[in-house]
Amino acid sequence: MSDTTAGVALVSGGSRGLGQTLVTRLLAEGWQVATFSRTAGDFVEQTLKAEPDRFFWTEADLLRPETVRAAGKAAIDRFGRIDLLVNNAGVLEQGLFVTMPPRRAEDLVTANLTSPVVLAQVAARSMVASGGGQIINISSVNAVRGYRGVAAYSAAKAGLDGLTHSLARELGPAGIRVNTVVPGFFDSDMTEGVGPEYRERIQRRTPLGRLGDRAEVADAVLFLASPRAGFVTGQRLVIDGGITC
Ligand SMILES: NC(=O)c1ccc[n+]([C@@H]2O[C@H](COP(=O)([O-])OP(=O)(O)OC[C@H]3O[C@@H](n4cnc5c(N)ncnc54)[C@H](OP(=O)(O)O)[C@@H]3O)[C@@H](O)[C@H]2O)c1
């Protein structure tokens, strides 16, 4: 399907945070939307009732890539194909690298890199079969600038960039665009634990002097998903108030 009309979107982690905003905005723009997370929660329950024909949720855990593959296939079973994949779900756990339990470091790579790669393959196969589509990977400023206490998370997010660049080349001839959105810090459950001092420091170092809003990150995703970005592929769009400039 061309990207001039809304189609089928798969957004990982659509129950809360940026994923919830993306699900809401994509539904409003006429997409059929599939998502997964570990738990459903109020937003998913309400949206299933409000949009029974255009919204689908299933349970999957990024720490178990086989469940993520199954979720991608369930979305295809439900809606017939995937036209847009947003690899949104992520897991952040801060901790000094040398003292972090090795299993935890491995888990961060599984959740933030292995599972998105698995999902991209399920989606890409569907897109090749249907004649085109788009993949948008959600990275982090941690992959651009190093920060203390997030080494494994940053490594995994930087890996998504490599995925974007190589897939853009490999899948471009099949009419599939692949891009990365790199958010700076924005308010969500993920950043709930950020103390006032750290928040103050982020704001001070950000040229625009504030944290981002998830609607601003969603705007970038929706731009890349739109025909306005029809000639954009293999790119990294940084939405961070300038903190990495
Ligand atoms: N917030 C920031 O400041 C910030 C900055 C840069 C980049 N990012 C990136 O932006 C994306 C969205 O972040 P966010 O702040 O919106 O996150 P969030 O509020 O923590 O929401 C994460 C979503 O992913 C799901 N999820 C979490 N762990 C999961 C797991 N193990 N398996 C399956 N689903 C899981 C959550 O649902 P369940 O918990 O029910 O599973 C939820 O739907 C992430 O990739 C994050 O790394 C965020």
The ligand as a MOL file (V3000), in Angstrom:
LIG
                    3D

  0  0  0     0  0            999 V3000
M  V30 BEGIN CTAB
M  V30 COUNTS 48 52 0 0 0
M  V30 BEGIN ATOM
M  V30 1 N 10.6870 9.2090 28.1780 0
M  V30 2 C 11.8140 9.7280 27.7070 0
M  V30 3 O 12.3220 10.7460 28.1830 0
M  V30 4 C 12.5020 9.0840 26.5290 0
M  V30 5 C 13.6400 9.7080 26.0110 0
M  V30 6 C 14.2700 9.1500 24.9130 0
M  V30 7 C 13.7650 8.0070 24.3360 0
M  V30 8 N 12.6550 7.4050 24.8670 0 CHG=1
M  V30 9 C 12.1570 6.2160 24.2000 0
M  V30 10 O 10.8320 6.4710 23.7650 0
M  V30 11 C 10.0790 5.2490 23.7690 0
M  V30 12 C 8.8030 5.4320 24.5760 0
M  V30 13 O 9.1600 5.7970 25.8910 0
M  V30 14 P 8.0710 6.1970 27.0050 0
M  V30 15 O 8.7590 7.1520 27.9070 0
M  V30 16 O 6.7970 6.5700 26.3580 0 CHG=-1
M  V30 17 O 7.9450 4.7920 27.7770 0
M  V30 18 P 6.8910 4.3450 28.9010 0
M  V30 19 O 6.0470 5.4960 29.3420 0
M  V30 20 O 7.6970 3.6280 29.9250 0
M  V30 21 O 5.9570 3.3040 28.0770 0
M  V30 22 C 6.5380 2.1550 27.5780 0
M  V30 23 C 5.5210 1.3100 26.8340 0
M  V30 24 O 6.1790 0.0980 26.4950 0
M  V30 25 C 5.5730 -0.9940 27.1980 0
M  V30 26 N 6.6120 -1.8490 27.7400 0
M  V30 27 C 7.5220 -1.5510 28.6960 0
M  V30 28 N 8.2770 -2.6330 28.9620 0
M  V30 29 C 7.8170 -3.6240 28.1470 0
M  V30 30 C 8.1820 -4.9830 27.9590 0
M  V30 31 N 9.1620 -5.5510 28.6680 0
M  V30 32 N 7.5230 -5.7010 27.0360 0
M  V30 33 C 6.5060 -5.1550 26.3080 0
M  V30 34 N 6.1190 -3.8890 26.4390 0
M  V30 35 C 6.7720 -3.1260 27.3640 0
M  V30 36 C 4.7620 -0.3650 28.3230 0
M  V30 37 O 3.6540 -1.1940 28.7070 0
M  V30 38 P 3.7880 -2.3320 29.8680 0
M  V30 39 O 4.5860 -1.7430 30.9680 0
M  V30 40 O 2.3700 -2.6930 30.2400 0
M  V30 41 O 4.4800 -3.5070 29.2320 0
M  V30 42 C 4.3110 0.9210 27.6750 0
M  V30 43 O 3.2060 0.6880 26.8300 0
M  V30 44 C 11.0250 4.1820 24.3310 0
M  V30 45 O 11.6350 3.4760 23.2900 0
M  V30 46 C 12.0700 4.9980 25.0780 0
M  V30 47 O 13.2970 4.3010 25.1690 0
M  V30 48 C 12.0130 7.9170 25.9410 0
M  V30 END ATOM
M  V30 BEGIN BOND
M  V30 1 1 1 2
M  V30 2 2 2 3
M  V30 3 1 2 4
M  V30 4 1 4 5
M  V30 5 2 4 48
M  V30 6 2 5 6
M  V30 7 1 6 7
M  V30 8 2 7 8
M  V30 9 1 8 9
M  V30 10 1 8 48
M  V30 11 1 9 10
M  V30 12 1 9 46
M  V30 13 1 10 11
M  V30 14 1 11 12
M  V30 15 1 11 44
M  V30 16 1 12 13
M  V30 17 1 13 14
M  V30 18 2 14 15
M  V30 19 1 14 16
M  V30 20 1 14 17
M  V30 21 1 17 18
M  V30 22 2 18 19
M  V30 23 1 18 20
M  V30 24 1 18 21
M  V30 25 1 21 22
M  V30 26 1 22 23
M  V30 27 1 23 24
M  V30 28 1 23 42
M  V30 29 1 24 25
M  V30 30 1 25 26
M  V30 31 1 25 36
M  V30 32 1 26 27
M  V30 33 1 26 35
M  V30 34 2 27 28
M  V30 35 1 28 29
M  V30 36 1 29 30
M  V30 37 2 29 35
M  V30 38 1 30 31
M  V30 39 2 30 32
M  V30 40 1 32 33
M  V30 41 2 33 34
M  V30 42 1 34 35
M  V30 43 1 36 37
M  V30 44 1 36 42
M  V30 45 1 37 38
M  V30 46 2 38 39
M  V30 47 1 38 40
M  V30 48 1 38 41
M  V30 49 1 42 43
M  V30 50 1 44 45
M  V30 51 1 44 46
M  V30 52 1 46 47
M  V30 END BOND
M  V30 END CTAB
M  END
